[in-house]
Amino acid sequence: MLNNKFLFEYGPLDQGWWPDGLYTAPTDAAVKFDIETLKHMGFNMIRKHVKVEPARWYYYCDKLGMLVWQDMPSGDLGNGWNPHPGIIADEEDKKRTPESEGYYRKEWNAIIDALYNYPCIIVWTPFNEGWGQFKTGDITTWTKQKDASRLVNSASGGNFYGAGDILDIHNYPDPAMPKPELFGSKQALVLGEFGGLGYPVNGHTWEQKNWGYQNLKSNEDLLKRYAGMIDRLSEFVAKGLSAAVYTQTTDVETEVNGFMTYDRKVIKMPVEKLKAINEKLYNIAASR
């Protein structure tokens, strides 16, 4: 709910990488450009993926009216991952060392303290998929107690324990949604990652070898495939899906599944056409 009205939230996975500075944007204008461009494309949310941005990024999201789902950067990989909600196995939560767990808690606490006053942030995401996921219920409860004003997405696409406010699955490339009856329908149903349509633009790739979850050969093919995905996603919105995240804002090194090239010089699909396609989701959601 936003201002006591249901709002379907839709936005890209955003890793915040830059070809000349990696995690550091070249200019302040570049930071603003990404957010403004996504707004023009018809998105109302960004999932900030396993990265914490400088303060200016959140300031621009506040100023431009962009909602943010904030990930905790992942670490301590190696535990099992079961992406299917409703199946729980003892080996899914990682057994971290006391030192590793201590660093996680210290850093997650510091991140929430640092970003608490940015109203654009509406969701905290402690874990992504099964990456280093441990003590899921405990970490989710602690996060809710630390900041009771925001929703907690315990594990985006991760191992599922019925914890938190959101049940979030990942599915590539086509959209899908969790079954509403899982965990007693006490959580918002979310598609936390999908899409990943690859289209390498000559002269704007990081290196010759590149990949997407499905590779297409032209702008026209990309737009047609994307529009078909949104048509399918619209059906899920009508059935109760509350949010979705498309992979991703820009190409990142060998990943060529962005709306923009890594250097931000080419937008792969016409912005106005993207906006018209995306607005279908909000129109359907408004009738729920």
Helices and strands as residue ranges (DSSP letters): E 9-14, H 28-40, E 45-48, H 55-64, E 67-71, G 90-92, H 98-115, E 121-125, E 127-128, H 136-146, E 151-152, E 155-156, E 166-170, G 182-185, E 188-195, E 197-198, E 214-215, H 219-239, E 241-247, H 271-286
